[in-house]
């Protein structure tokens, strides 16, 4: 689900919330996106006016990092040393 983050989510979102940046557009899992919408921390990208969509990056999407993938990426970077 494509959403634009409008404010930082509560700390109860943990790592998922900390990786989000206000103003960025993300393609998120429906459950996370719905929770952000319910907590008034995001808005549906599709409902934004065209000028807002352009200011938000012309419709380009940021993928929210996967916690497991991020952990693997960090641990693999240390293997070079």
PyMOL Python script that loads the backbone (N, CA, C, O; Angstrom):
from pymol import cmd

cmd.read_pdbstr("""\
ATOM      1  N   UNK A   1       0.849  -1.159   0.000  1.00  0.00           N
ATOM      2  CA  UNK A   1       0.000   0.000   0.000  1.00  0.00           C
ATOM      3  C   UNK A   1       0.903   1.233   0.000  1.00  0.00           C
ATOM      4  O   UNK A   1       1.812   1.344   0.823  1.00  0.00           O
ATOM      5  N   UNK A   2       0.648   2.155  -0.925  1.00  0.00           N
ATOM      6  CA  UNK A   2       1.476   3.358  -1.018  1.00  0.00           C
ATOM      7  C   UNK A   2       0.963   4.442  -0.078  1.00  0.00           C
ATOM      8  O   UNK A   2      -0.188   4.869  -0.169  1.00  0.00           O
ATOM      9  N   UNK A   3       1.837   4.880   0.826  1.00  0.00           N
ATOM     10  CA  UNK A   3       1.485   5.939   1.774  1.00  0.00           C
ATOM     11  C   UNK A   3       2.626   6.944   1.862  1.00  0.00           C
ATOM     12  O   UNK A   3       3.788   6.622   1.614  1.00  0.00           O
ATOM     13  N   UNK A   4       2.264   8.156   2.218  1.00  0.00           N
ATOM     14  CA  UNK A   4       3.266   9.179   2.531  1.00  0.00           C
ATOM     15  C   UNK A   4       3.219   9.405   4.028  1.00  0.00           C
ATOM     16  O   UNK A   4       2.152   9.659   4.586  1.00  0.00           O
ATOM     17  N   UNK A   5       4.350   9.318   4.673  1.00  0.00           N
ATOM     18  CA  UNK A   5       4.441   9.509   6.120  1.00  0.00           C
ATOM     19  C   UNK A   5       4.303  10.999   6.417  1.00  0.00           C
ATOM     20  O   UNK A   5       5.017  11.822   5.844  1.00  0.00           O
ATOM     21  N   UNK A   6       3.379  11.339   7.318  1.00  0.00           N
ATOM     22  CA  UNK A   6       3.122  12.740   7.655  1.00  0.00           C
ATOM     23  C   UNK A   6       3.692  13.146   9.010  1.00  0.00           C
ATOM     24  O   UNK A   6       3.937  14.326   9.262  1.00  0.00           O
ATOM     25  N   UNK A   7       3.899  12.166   9.873  1.00  0.00           N
ATOM     26  CA  UNK A   7       4.557  12.431  11.163  1.00  0.00           C
ATOM     27  C   UNK A   7       5.133  11.121  11.674  1.00  0.00           C
ATOM     28  O   UNK A   7       4.734  10.040  11.239  1.00  0.00           O
ATOM     29  N   UNK A   8       6.065  11.229  12.590  1.00  0.00           N
ATOM     30  CA  UNK A   8       6.711  10.037  13.124  1.00  0.00           C
ATOM     31  C   UNK A   8       5.716   9.202  13.906  1.00  0.00           C
ATOM     32  O   UNK A   8       4.928   9.743  14.682  1.00  0.00           O
ATOM     33  N   UNK A   9       5.741   7.898  13.714  1.00  0.00           N
ATOM     34  CA  UNK A   9       4.837   7.031  14.471  1.00  0.00           C
ATOM     35  C   UNK A   9       5.283   6.913  15.926  1.00  0.00           C
ATOM     36  O   UNK A   9       6.427   7.226  16.254  1.00  0.00           O
ATOM     37  N   UNK A  10       4.387   6.465  16.794  1.00  0.00           N
ATOM     38  CA  UNK A  10       4.744   6.264  18.202  1.00  0.00           C
ATOM     39  C   UNK A  10       5.890   5.259  18.343  1.00  0.00           C
ATOM     40  O   UNK A  10       6.142   4.460  17.441  1.00  0.00           O
ATOM     41  N   UNK A  11       6.559   5.311  19.454  1.00  0.00           N
ATOM     42  CA  UNK A  11       7.691   4.409  19.693  1.00  0.00           C
ATOM     43  C   UNK A  11       7.262   2.950  19.742  1.00  0.00           C
ATOM     44  O   UNK A  11       8.098   2.057  19.610  1.00  0.00           O
ATOM     45  N   UNK A  12       5.978   2.700  19.929  1.00  0.00           N
ATOM     46  CA  UNK A  12       5.488   1.313  19.960  1.00  0.00           C
ATOM     47  C   UNK A  12       5.666   0.613  18.612  1.00  0.00           C
ATOM     48  O   UNK A  12       5.549  -0.611  18.548  1.00  0.00           O
ATOM     49  N   UNK A  13       5.944   1.345  17.542  1.00  0.00           N
ATOM     50  CA  UNK A  13       6.187   0.741  16.230  1.00  0.00           C
ATOM     51  C   UNK A  13       7.576   0.119  16.148  1.00  0.00           C
ATOM     52  O   UNK A  13       7.850  -0.652  15.228  1.00  0.00           O
ATOM     53  N   UNK A  14       8.441   0.435  17.078  1.00  0.00           N
ATOM     54  CA  UNK A  14       9.771  -0.167  17.132  1.00  0.00           C
ATOM     55  C   UNK A  14      10.621   0.162  15.915  1.00  0.00           C
ATOM     56  O   UNK A  14      10.582   1.282  15.406  1.00  0.00           O
ATOM     57  N   UNK A  15      11.393  -0.824  15.448  1.00  0.00           N
ATOM     58  CA  UNK A  15      12.309  -0.637  14.327  1.00  0.00           C
ATOM     59  C   UNK A  15      11.592  -0.204  13.058  1.00  0.00           C
ATOM     60  O   UNK A  15      12.120   0.602  12.292  1.00  0.00           O
ATOM     61  N   UNK A  16      10.406  -0.727  12.831  1.00  0.00           N
ATOM     62  CA  UNK A  16       9.665  -0.364  11.623  1.00  0.00           C
ATOM     63  C   UNK A  16       9.369   1.125  11.599  1.00  0.00           C
ATOM     64  O   UNK A  16       9.495   1.761  10.553  1.00  0.00           O
ATOM     65  N   UNK A  17       8.983   1.682  12.715  1.00  0.00           N
ATOM     66  CA  UNK A  17       8.684   3.106  12.791  1.00  0.00           C
ATOM     67  C   UNK A  17       9.918   3.974  12.708  1.00  0.00           C
ATOM     68  O   UNK A  17       9.873   5.065  12.139  1.00  0.00           O
ATOM     69  N   UNK A  18      11.025   3.503  13.270  1.00  0.00           N
ATOM     70  CA  UNK A  18      12.258   4.288  13.262  1.00  0.00           C
ATOM     71  C   UNK A  18      12.860   4.418  11.870  1.00  0.00           C
ATOM     72  O   UNK A  18      13.595   5.369  11.602  1.00  0.00           O
ATOM     73  N   UNK A  19      12.561   3.483  10.988  1.00  0.00           N
ATOM     74  CA  UNK A  19      13.133   3.526   9.641  1.00  0.00           C
ATOM     75  C   UNK A  19      12.359   4.436   8.698  1.00  0.00           C
ATOM     76  O   UNK A  19      12.816   4.697   7.585  1.00  0.00           O
ATOM     77  N   UNK A  20      11.196   4.922   9.121  1.00  0.00           N
ATOM     78  CA  UNK A  20      10.378   5.779   8.269  1.00  0.00           C
ATOM     79  C   UNK A  20      10.767   7.238   8.433  1.00  0.00           C
ATOM     80  O   UNK A  20      11.110   7.678   9.530  1.00  0.00           O
ATOM     81  N   UNK A  21      10.711   7.989   7.332  1.00  0.00           N
ATOM     82  CA  UNK A  21      11.036   9.411   7.349  1.00  0.00           C
ATOM     83  C   UNK A  21       9.827  10.216   6.906  1.00  0.00           C
ATOM     84  O   UNK A  21       9.173   9.878   5.920  1.00  0.00           O
ATOM     85  N   UNK A  22       9.533  11.276   7.633  1.00  0.00           N
ATOM     86  CA  UNK A  22       8.398  12.137   7.323  1.00  0.00           C
ATOM     87  C   UNK A  22       8.582  12.725   5.925  1.00  0.00           C
ATOM     88  O   UNK A  22       9.657  13.213   5.576  1.00  0.00           O
ATOM     89  N   UNK A  23       7.513  12.669   5.137  1.00  0.00           N
ATOM     90  CA  UNK A  23       7.514  13.217   3.791  1.00  0.00           C
ATOM     91  C   UNK A  23       7.830  12.203   2.708  1.00  0.00           C
ATOM     92  O   UNK A  23       7.534  12.441   1.537  1.00  0.00           O
ATOM     93  N   UNK A  24       8.423  11.082   3.073  1.00  0.00           N
ATOM     94  CA  UNK A  24       8.744  10.053   2.074  1.00  0.00           C
ATOM     95  C   UNK A  24       7.522   9.203   1.773  1.00  0.00           C
ATOM     96  O   UNK A  24       6.635   9.029   2.609  1.00  0.00           O
ATOM     97  N   UNK A  25       7.500   8.677   0.554  1.00  0.00           N
ATOM     98  CA  UNK A  25       6.442   7.770   0.119  1.00  0.00           C
ATOM     99  C   UNK A  25       6.993   6.356   0.185  1.00  0.00           C
ATOM    100  O   UNK A  25       8.088   6.081  -0.306  1.00  0.00           O
ATOM    101  N   UNK A  26       6.226   5.464   0.796  1.00  0.00           N
ATOM    102  CA  UNK A  26       6.650   4.083   0.967  1.00  0.00           C
ATOM    103  C   UNK A  26       5.594   3.128   0.424  1.00  0.00           C
ATOM    104  O   UNK A  26       4.400   3.424   0.455  1.00  0.00           O
ATOM    105  N   UNK A  27       6.040   1.997  -0.066  1.00  0.00           N
ATOM    106  CA  UNK A  27       5.159   0.900  -0.418  1.00  0.00           C
ATOM    107  C   UNK A  27       5.248  -0.094   0.741  1.00  0.00           C
ATOM    108  O   UNK A  27       6.205  -0.863   0.833  1.00  0.00           O
ATOM    109  N   UNK A  28       4.260  -0.074   1.614  1.00  0.00           N
ATOM    110  CA  UNK A  28       4.310  -0.845   2.852  1.00  0.00           C
ATOM    111  C   UNK A  28       3.299  -1.977   2.836  1.00  0.00           C
ATOM    112  O   UNK A  28       2.328  -1.962   2.079  1.00  0.00           O
ATOM    113  N   UNK A  29       3.552  -2.956   3.690  1.00  0.00           N
ATOM    114  CA  UNK A  29       2.603  -4.016   3.945  1.00  0.00           C
ATOM    115  C   UNK A  29       1.291  -3.373   4.395  1.00  0.00           C
ATOM    116  O   UNK A  29       1.299  -2.375   5.115  1.00  0.00           O
ATOM    117  N   UNK A  30       0.167  -3.948   3.968  1.00  0.00           N
ATOM    118  CA  UNK A  30      -1.139  -3.360   4.259  1.00  0.00           C
ATOM    119  C   UNK A  30      -1.389  -3.187   5.750  1.00  0.00           C
ATOM    120  O   UNK A  30      -2.015  -2.208   6.156  1.00  0.00           O
ATOM    121  N   UNK A  31      -0.915  -4.117   6.574  1.00  0.00           N
ATOM    122  CA  UNK A  31      -1.169  -4.005   8.015  1.00  0.00           C
ATOM    123  C   UNK A  31      -0.413  -2.819   8.621  1.00  0.00           C
ATOM    124  O   UNK A  31      -0.963  -2.087   9.444  1.00  0.00           O
ATOM    125  N   UNK A  32       0.839  -2.631   8.217  1.00  0.00           N
ATOM    126  CA  UNK A  32       1.612  -1.494   8.724  1.00  0.00           C
ATOM    127  C   UNK A  32       1.043  -0.180   8.196  1.00  0.00           C
ATOM    128  O   UNK A  32       0.892   0.782   8.949  1.00  0.00           O
ATOM    129  N   UNK A  33       0.731  -0.140   6.915  1.00  0.00           N
ATOM    130  CA  UNK A  33       0.166   1.074   6.334  1.00  0.00           C
ATOM    131  C   UNK A  33      -1.156   1.435   6.998  1.00  0.00           C
ATOM    132  O   UNK A  33      -1.405   2.606   7.285  1.00  0.00           O
ATOM    133  N   UNK A  34      -1.995   0.451   7.244  1.00  0.00           N
ATOM    134  CA  UNK A  34      -3.287   0.697   7.893  1.00  0.00           C
ATOM    135  C   UNK A  34      -3.107   1.233   9.307  1.00  0.00           C
ATOM    136  O   UNK A  34      -3.833   2.131   9.733  1.00  0.00           O
ATOM    137  N   UNK A  35      -2.143   0.684  10.031  1.00  0.00           N
ATOM    138  CA  UNK A  35      -1.878   1.167  11.385  1.00  0.00           C
ATOM    139  C   UNK A  35      -1.394   2.612  11.356  1.00  0.00           C
ATOM    140  O   UNK A  35      -1.809   3.421  12.185  1.00  0.00           O
ATOM    141  N   UNK A  36      -0.517   2.942  10.407  1.00  0.00           N
ATOM    142  CA  UNK A  36      -0.038   4.324  10.287  1.00  0.00           C
ATOM    143  C   UNK A  36      -1.191   5.268   9.948  1.00  0.00           C
ATOM    144  O   UNK A  36      -1.284   6.366  10.496  1.00  0.00           O
ATOM    145  N   UNK A  37      -2.061   4.836   9.049  1.00  0.00           N
ATOM    146  CA  UNK A  37      -3.227   5.651   8.690  1.00  0.00           C
ATOM    147  C   UNK A  37      -4.138   5.841   9.898  1.00  0.00           C
ATOM    148  O   UNK A  37      -4.624   6.946  10.138  1.00  0.00           O
ATOM    149  N   UNK A  38      -4.373   4.780  10.657  1.00  0.00           N
ATOM    150  CA  UNK A  38      -5.246   4.859  11.834  1.00  0.00           C
ATOM    151  C   UNK A  38      -4.667   5.771  12.910  1.00  0.00           C
ATOM    152  O   UNK A  38      -5.412   6.445  13.622  1.00  0.00           O
ATOM    153  N   UNK A  39      -3.337   5.794  13.031  1.00  0.00           N
ATOM    154  CA  UNK A  39      -2.679   6.644  14.023  1.00  0.00           C
ATOM    155  C   UNK A  39      -2.408   8.051  13.485  1.00  0.00           C
ATOM    156  O   UNK A  39      -1.729   8.847  14.132  1.00  0.00           O
ATOM    157  N   UNK A  40      -2.942   8.352  12.300  1.00  0.00           N
ATOM    158  CA  UNK A  40      -2.791   9.666  11.658  1.00  0.00           C
ATOM    159  C   UNK A  40      -1.321  10.026  11.444  1.00  0.00           C
ATOM    160  O   UNK A  40      -0.921  11.181  11.592  1.00  0.00           O
ATOM    161  N   UNK A  41      -0.526   9.016  11.093  1.00  0.00           N
ATOM    162  CA  UNK A  41       0.896   9.217  10.823  1.00  0.00           C
ATOM    163  C   UNK A  41       1.200   9.148   9.331  1.00  0.00           C
ATOM    164  O   UNK A  41       2.338   9.375   8.919  1.00  0.00           O
ATOM    165  N   UNK A  42       0.195   8.838   8.521  1.00  0.00           N
ATOM    166  CA  UNK A  42       0.406   8.706   7.083  1.00  0.00           C
ATOM    167  C   UNK A  42      -0.888   9.034   6.352  1.00  0.00           C
ATOM    168  O   UNK A  42      -1.967   9.087   6.941  1.00  0.00           O
ATOM    169  N   UNK A  43      -0.741   9.253   5.041  1.00  0.00           N
ATOM    170  CA  UNK A  43      -1.897   9.461   4.180  1.00  0.00           C
ATOM    171  C   UNK A  43      -1.712   8.635   2.923  1.00  0.00           C
ATOM    172  O   UNK A  43      -0.585   8.388   2.495  1.00  0.00           O
ATOM    173  N   UNK A  44      -2.810   8.213   2.334  1.00  0.00           N
ATOM    174  CA  UNK A  44      -2.748   7.420   1.111  1.00  0.00           C
ATOM    175  C   UNK A  44      -2.175   8.268  -0.018  1.00  0.00           C
ATOM    176  O   UNK A  44      -2.641   9.379  -0.268  1.00  0.00           O
ATOM    177  N   UNK A  45      -1.180   7.745  -0.686  1.00  0.00           N
ATOM    178  CA  UNK A  45      -0.538   8.472  -1.774  1.00  0.00           C
ATOM    179  C   UNK A  45      -1.518   8.726  -2.910  1.00  0.00           C
ATOM    180  O   UNK A  45      -1.503   9.804  -3.504  1.00  0.00           O
ATOM    181  N   UNK A  46      -2.367   7.754  -3.223  1.00  0.00           N
ATOM    182  CA  UNK A  46      -3.285   7.874  -4.347  1.00  0.00           C
ATOM    183  C   UNK A  46      -4.299   8.997  -4.180  1.00  0.00           C
ATOM    184  O   UNK A  46      -4.833   9.498  -5.170  1.00  0.00           O
ATOM    185  N   UNK A  47      -4.572   9.398  -2.947  1.00  0.00           N
ATOM    186  CA  UNK A  47      -5.568  10.449  -2.707  1.00  0.00           C
ATOM    187  C   UNK A  47      -4.970  11.852  -2.734  1.00  0.00           C
ATOM    188  O   UNK A  47      -5.704  12.835  -2.643  1.00  0.00           O
ATOM    189  N   UNK A  48      -3.650  11.957  -2.859  1.00  0.00           N
ATOM    190  CA  UNK A  48      -3.012  13.269  -2.900  1.00  0.00           C
ATOM    191  C   UNK A  48      -3.284  13.949  -4.228  1.00  0.00           C
ATOM    192  O   UNK A  48      -3.394  13.271  -5.249  1.00  0.00           O
ATOM    193  N   UNK A  49      -3.396  15.269  -4.244  1.00  0.00           N
ATOM    194  CA  UNK A  49      -3.506  16.001  -5.512  1.00  0.00           C
ATOM    195  C   UNK A  49      -2.226  15.815  -6.334  1.00  0.00           C
ATOM    196  O   UNK A  49      -1.163  15.541  -5.777  1.00  0.00           O
ATOM    197  N   UNK A  50      -2.328  15.962  -7.640  1.00  0.00           N
ATOM    198  CA  UNK A  50      -1.184  15.736  -8.526  1.00  0.00           C
ATOM    199  C   UNK A  50       0.034  16.575  -8.144  1.00  0.00           C
ATOM    200  O   UNK A  50       1.157  16.074  -8.199  1.00  0.00           O
ATOM    201  N   UNK A  51      -0.157  17.839  -7.758  1.00  0.00           N
ATOM    202  CA  UNK A  51       0.994  18.678  -7.394  1.00  0.00           C
ATOM    203  C   UNK A  51       1.697  18.144  -6.147  1.00  0.00           C
ATOM    204  O   UNK A  51       2.921  18.216  -6.041  1.00  0.00           O
ATOM    205  N   UNK A  52       0.915  17.605  -5.198  1.00  0.00           N
ATOM    206  CA  UNK A  52       1.511  17.000  -4.004  1.00  0.00           C
ATOM    207  C   UNK A  52       2.294  15.741  -4.359  1.00  0.00           C
ATOM    208  O   UNK A  52       3.361  15.489  -3.799  1.00  0.00           O
ATOM    209  N   UNK A  53       1.762  14.953  -5.291  1.00  0.00           N
ATOM    210  CA  UNK A  53       2.458  13.747  -5.718  1.00  0.00           C
ATOM    211  C   UNK A  53       3.804  14.106  -6.343  1.00  0.00           C
ATOM    212  O   UNK A  53       4.800  13.421  -6.109  1.00  0.00           O
ATOM    213  N   UNK A  54       3.838  15.164  -7.124  1.00  0.00           N
ATOM    214  CA  UNK A  54       5.089  15.585  -7.741  1.00  0.00           C
ATOM    215  C   UNK A  54       6.093  16.058  -6.689  1.00  0.00           C
ATOM    216  O   UNK A  54       7.278  15.734  -6.774  1.00  0.00           O
ATOM    217  N   UNK A  55       5.632  16.813  -5.708  1.00  0.00           N
ATOM    218  CA  UNK A  55       6.521  17.271  -4.633  1.00  0.00           C
ATOM    219  C   UNK A  55       7.035  16.114  -3.788  1.00  0.00           C
ATOM    220  O   UNK A  55       8.117  16.191  -3.205  1.00  0.00           O
ATOM    221  N   UNK A  56       6.254  15.043  -3.727  1.00  0.00           N
ATOM    222  CA  UNK A  56       6.653  13.879  -2.939  1.00  0.00           C
ATOM    223  C   UNK A  56       7.623  12.988  -3.699  1.00  0.00           C
ATOM    224  O   UNK A  56       7.959  11.900  -3.230  1.00  0.00           O
ATOM    225  N   UNK A  57       8.069  13.425  -4.841  1.00  0.00           N
ATOM    226  CA  UNK A  57       9.057  12.654  -5.592  1.00  0.00           C
ATOM    227  C   UNK A  57       8.534  12.096  -6.892  1.00  0.00           C
ATOM    228  O   UNK A  57       9.096  11.142  -7.431  1.00  0.00           O
ATOM    229  N   UNK A  58       7.469  12.675  -7.402  1.00  0.00           N
ATOM    230  CA  UNK A  58       6.956  12.245  -8.683  1.00  0.00           C
ATOM    231  C   UNK A  58       6.418  10.832  -8.688  1.00  0.00           C
ATOM    232  O   UNK A  58       6.334  10.197  -9.739  1.00  0.00           O
ATOM    233  N   UNK A  59       6.058  10.344  -7.533  1.00  0.00           N
ATOM    234  CA  UNK A  59       5.489   9.005  -7.481  1.00  0.00           C
ATOM    235  C   UNK A  59       6.522   7.918  -7.253  1.00  0.00           C
ATOM    236  O   UNK A  59       6.178   6.737  -7.226  1.00  0.00           O
ATOM    237  N   UNK A  60       7.803   8.301  -7.084  1.00  0.00           N
ATOM    238  CA  UNK A  60       8.800   7.275  -6.812  1.00  0.00           C
ATOM    239  C   UNK A  60       8.589   6.735  -5.407  1.00  0.00           C
ATOM    240  O   UNK A  60       8.186   7.465  -4.501  1.00  0.00           O
ATOM    241  N   UNK A  61       8.861   5.474  -5.242  1.00  0.00           N
ATOM    242  CA  UNK A  61       8.601   4.814  -3.967  1.00  0.00           C
ATOM    243  C   UNK A  61       9.871   4.516  -3.209  1.00  0.00           C
ATOM    244  O   UNK A  61      10.900   4.185  -3.798  1.00  0.00           O
ATOM    245  N   UNK A  62       9.795   4.633  -1.935  1.00  0.00           N
ATOM    246  CA  UNK A  62      10.848   4.163  -1.039  1.00  0.00           C
ATOM    247  C   UNK A  62      10.351   2.850  -0.485  1.00  0.00           C
ATOM    248  O   UNK A  62       9.200   2.750  -0.059  1.00  0.00           O
ATOM    249  N   UNK A  63      11.186   1.861  -0.485  1.00  0.00           N
ATOM    250  CA  UNK A  63      10.830   0.583   0.117  1.00  0.00           C
ATOM    251  C   UNK A  63      11.281   0.608   1.578  1.00  0.00           C
ATOM    252  O   UNK A  63      12.441   0.900   1.872  1.00  0.00           O
ATOM    253  N   UNK A  64      10.383   0.307   2.464  1.00  0.00           N
ATOM    254  CA  UNK A  64      10.748   0.227   3.871  1.00  0.00           C
ATOM    255  C   UNK A  64      11.701  -0.942   4.047  1.00  0.00           C
ATOM    256  O   UNK A  64      11.425  -2.039   3.561  1.00  0.00           O
ATOM    257  N   UNK A  65      12.808  -0.733   4.726  1.00  0.00           N
ATOM    258  CA  UNK A  65      13.768  -1.824   4.899  1.00  0.00           C
ATOM    259  C   UNK A  65      13.186  -2.970   5.710  1.00  0.00           C
ATOM    260  O   UNK A  65      12.452  -2.766   6.676  1.00  0.00           O
ATOM    261  N   UNK A  66      13.525  -4.148   5.302  1.00  0.00           N
ATOM    262  CA  UNK A  66      13.131  -5.358   6.016  1.00  0.00           C
ATOM    263  C   UNK A  66      14.123  -5.555   7.158  1.00  0.00           C
ATOM    264  O   UNK A  66      15.333  -5.545   6.933  1.00  0.00           O
ATOM    265  N   UNK A  67      13.630  -5.733   8.367  1.00  0.00           N
ATOM    266  CA  UNK A  67      14.529  -5.838   9.519  1.00  0.00           C
ATOM    267  C   UNK A  67      15.524  -6.977   9.355  1.00  0.00           C
ATOM    268  O   UNK A  67      16.710  -6.799   9.633  1.00  0.00           O
ATOM    269  N   UNK A  68      15.066  -8.147   8.909  1.00  0.00           N
ATOM    270  CA  UNK A  68      15.970  -9.281   8.752  1.00  0.00           C
ATOM    271  C   UNK A  68      16.989  -9.015   7.662  1.00  0.00           C
ATOM    272  O   UNK A  68      18.161  -9.363   7.808  1.00  0.00           O
ATOM    273  N   UNK A  69      16.555  -8.401   6.567  1.00  0.00           N
ATOM    274  CA  UNK A  69      17.466  -8.091   5.469  1.00  0.00           C
ATOM    275  C   UNK A  69      18.529  -7.093   5.925  1.00  0.00           C
ATOM    276  O   UNK A  69      19.708  -7.226   5.595  1.00  0.00           O
ATOM    277  N   UNK A  70      18.089  -6.091   6.690  1.00  0.00           N
ATOM    278  CA  UNK A  70      19.035  -5.080   7.175  1.00  0.00           C
ATOM    279  C   UNK A  70      20.070  -5.726   8.083  1.00  0.00           C
ATOM    280  O   UNK A  70      21.256  -5.405   8.004  1.00  0.00           O
ATOM    281  N   UNK A  71      19.624  -6.637   8.946  1.00  0.00           N
ATOM    282  CA  UNK A  71      20.544  -7.303   9.855  1.00  0.00           C
ATOM    283  C   UNK A  71      21.563  -8.120   9.059  1.00  0.00           C
ATOM    284  O   UNK A  71      22.754  -8.097   9.368  1.00  0.00           O
ATOM    285  N   UNK A  72      21.102  -8.836   8.042  1.00  0.00           N
ATOM    286  CA  UNK A  72      22.006  -9.626   7.214  1.00  0.00           C
ATOM    287  C   UNK A  72      22.985  -8.744   6.455  1.00  0.00           C
ATOM    288  O   UNK A  72      24.157  -9.095   6.311  1.00  0.00           O
ATOM    289  N   UNK A  73      22.518  -7.615   5.974  1.00  0.00           N
ATOM    290  CA  UNK A  73      23.375  -6.704   5.239  1.00  0.00           C
ATOM    291  C   UNK A  73      24.481  -6.161   6.138  1.00  0.00           C
ATOM    292  O   UNK A  73      25.633  -6.070   5.714  1.00  0.00           O
ATOM    293  N   UNK A  74      24.145  -5.800   7.372  1.00  0.00           N
ATOM    294  CA  UNK A  74      25.145  -5.271   8.299  1.00  0.00           C
ATOM    295  C   UNK A  74      26.161  -6.341   8.653  1.00  0.00           C
ATOM    296  O   UNK A  74      27.363  -6.079   8.642  1.00  0.00           O
ATOM    297  N   UNK A  75      25.704  -7.526   8.961  1.00  0.00           N
ATOM    298  CA  UNK A  75      26.639  -8.576   9.356  1.00  0.00           C
ATOM    299  C   UNK A  75      27.528  -8.966   8.190  1.00  0.00           C
ATOM    300  O   UNK A  75      28.689  -9.315   8.406  1.00  0.00           O
ATOM    301  N   UNK A  76      27.024  -8.920   6.952  1.00  0.00           N
ATOM    302  CA  UNK A  76      27.847  -9.280   5.817  1.00  0.00           C
ATOM    303  C   UNK A  76      28.907  -8.210   5.523  1.00  0.00           C
ATOM    304  O   UNK A  76      29.957  -8.513   4.957  1.00  0.00           O
ATOM    305  N   UNK A  77      28.625  -6.957   5.911  1.00  0.00           N
ATOM    306  CA  UNK A  77      29.609  -5.897   5.661  1.00  0.00           C
ATOM    307  C   UNK A  77      30.836  -6.058   6.552  1.00  0.00           C
ATOM    308  O   UNK A  77      31.920  -5.597   6.195  1.00  0.00           O
ATOM    309  N   UNK A  78      30.681  -6.707   7.709  1.00  0.00           N
ATOM    310  CA  UNK A  78      31.808  -6.916   8.593  1.00  0.00           C
ATOM    311  C   UNK A  78      32.678  -8.082   8.143  1.00  0.00           C
ATOM    312  O   UNK A  78      33.816  -8.219   8.592  1.00  0.00           O
ATOM    313  N   UNK A  79      32.155  -8.911   7.268  1.00  0.00           N
ATOM    314  CA  UNK A  79      32.930 -10.051   6.812  1.00  0.00           C
ATOM    315  C   UNK A  79      34.094  -9.633   5.899  1.00  0.00           C
ATOM    316  O   UNK A  79      34.989 -10.432   5.620  1.00  0.00           O
ATOM    317  N   UNK A  80      34.071  -8.392   5.446  1.00  0.00           N
ATOM    318  CA  UNK A  80      35.154  -7.894   4.573  1.00  0.00           C
ATOM    319  C   UNK A  80      36.395  -7.498   5.370  1.00  0.00           C
ATOM    320  O   UNK A  80      37.453  -7.258   4.788  1.00  0.00           O
ATOM    321  N   UNK A  81      36.275  -7.429   6.682  1.00  0.00           N
ATOM    322  CA  UNK A  81      37.409  -6.972   7.496  1.00  0.00           C
ATOM    323  C   UNK A  81      38.165  -8.111   8.106  1.00  0.00           C
ATOM    324  O   UNK A  81      39.145  -7.892   8.817  1.00  0.00           O
TER     325      UNK A  81
END
""", "prot")
cmd.dss("prot")
cmd.show_as("cartoon", "prot")
cmd.util.cbc("prot")
cmd.orient("prot")
